[in-house]
Amino acid sequence: MSDFIVSARKYRPSTFDAIIGQFSITATLKNAIKRNQLAQSFLFCGPRGVGKTSCARILAKTINCEKVSENAEACNECVSCKSFNENSSFNVHELDAASNNSVDDIRKLVDQVRFAPQVGVYNIYIIDEVHMLSAQAFNAFLKTLEEPPKHAKFILATTEKHKIIPTILSRCQIFDFKRVGITDISNHLGFVAKSEGINAEQEALHLIAQKSDGAMRDSLSLFDRLVSFSEKELTYKGVIEHLNILDYDYYFKVTDAFLKNDINALLNLFNEILDNGFDGHHFINGLAEHLRNILVAKDESTLKLLEKGDALQQRYLKQSKACAITFLIPALNLCNECDVQYKTSNNKRLLVELSLMQISSIGHQMAEKKSPKSFVVPENHEKVDVSVETTNKIVEKEDKTIENHKKSENFTGIEKEDFAPKPISRISLSANKKSKTISISAAFDRLNQKKEEEIDISKLRKTDFSAAKMLKTWKEVIAFVKQKGKTNLGITLGMFPVELKENFVIDLPLSNSSQAEMLIEEKDMILEFLRNKLENDYIELITKVIEAEKSNIPYTNKDKFAKMMDENPHLETLRLKLGLDPDY
């Protein structure tokens, strides 16, 4: 039985170009090697499994290579490269700070730094998980890190940069490694599968890449595990079954049920998901991500954010055409609310089901709002579309009827009920292009407006009154307003004295715009009370906002002394004799 090597070790990068997803970092290091501008100490930080230690080993191997290529890669043929590849190099020293984090360990390292390399140019010290060093160990390392010998290079690696003291950070050239993209991981897994003779579906590789959360090492570990389970046949169905991942098909079916407002299908689908052993919280989060992906797929400029396989992208594109943004955004909001309330809910299943029903009703409610208003017509009537022009003719005809009645009879007024149409049901009222919907009641509104315009001005009251009577009545207004429960309004009306102007105009001063806005709502009530009390329909009320005068209050000792001198000037003589300072 041959010795098995895990893919994470077997396919570990050995050159800068083989490092996945860190192009900017590898390009910077290669340029530094070409120009011979290497820093004394480096700090590689970032998430787990993204290539920090691999990059440190490649850098250590390359800077000691005797025949570096034009592309700044190691030759793998010189003595230094061969010894490195065989793990027998005396120039590269790796230290695990997680298990060697004491002051004594660092002191041994510092003592070792003084000796020049036997082969090659540099002694390279790679310290992994450097954040695990104790505070005393960091302090013991500071001086050596700041002024190391010319033959020494330090490469520190960590997943928790924030735990490293600032004095160490300031002495290092820092490189931040990022999470590897899903597409890059998927392509690399495809290369590994091809090299190992494994038949792998692209969707299965994408699923593994998503599950690894941007860590290449994690994805290779998952890949080995799934290959052992599936016996060199890596399928999408096998991956979701083994990793207990909810199939995308469920989310597509749920979204289709949303669009059809099929509540029964939604409840059955959710019940099937629960029967398969999935948690409701997991489902609602997956649904929110699915709806977000549909939203992303609606525009070409955001399509790059959809990190899915080609076949799955086409499914998202197809479903995005059927989903309006006015549906997606409220649906995402409801998913978020369900996610927040899930942990505190006593009936978690009902919470998810209620959220599904609310999302499903979004499109249905919008369709009801867009449908035209209708009235009931007898069954023997057909549906009739009444345009704006037809409605205007009805109004004109009613106007002529009214005029004829006025001439033939001593007609004094019109009641709306006299010209009310007979009971009707389901007449769709659709407007022409210049208008939206219209109702027949608009015709009667015009009749009422015409009636108001014919008010006899001679019947308006115009009793004269004095300013004193007006002020007395104003006090009654304040009492009346407070009796109505509007205490704040009553206080506002009595804050400043009112003034009677010409043509029965009452001038009311106010202290700010908020009071003016409050008065607008109650102005009609106040005017009605004044006009009835003073028997004058011509009374008007105007408001103006005035600035309150600021009192000159002395705050400092100097101001207080100046105010005292205004009353007694001899205080200045006393101050000079005593040698006092008014500021104190």
Secondary structure, 3 states (H helix, E strand, C coil): CCCCCCHHHHCCCCCHHHCCCCHHHHHHHHHHHHCCCCCCEEEEECCCCCCHHHHHHHHHHHHCCCCCCCCCCCCCCCHHHHHHHCCCCCCEEEEECCCCCCHHHHHHHHHHHCCCCCCCCCEEEEEECHHHCCHHHHHHHHHHHHCCCCCEEEEEEECCHHHCCHHHHCCCEEEECCCCCHHHHHHHHHHHHHHHCCEECHHHHHHHHHHCCCCHHHHHHHHHHHHHHHCCEECHHHHHHHCCCCCHHHHHHHHHHHHHCCHHHHHHHHHHHHHCCCCHHHHHHHHHHHHHHHHHCCCHHHHHHCCCCHHHHHHHHHHHHHCCHHHHHHHHHHHHHHHHHHCCCCCHHHHHHHHHHHHHHHHHHHHHHHCCCCCECCCCCCCCCCCHHHHHHHHHHHHHHHHHHHHHCCCCCCCHHHHCCCCCECCCCCCCCCCCCCCCHHHHHHHHHHHHHCCCHHHCCECCCCHHHHHHHHHHHHHHHHHCCCHHHHHHHCCCCCEECHHHEEEEEECCHHHHHHHHHHHHHHHHHHHHHHCECCCEEEEEECCCCCCCCCCCHHHHHHHHHHHCCCHHHHHHHHCCCCCC
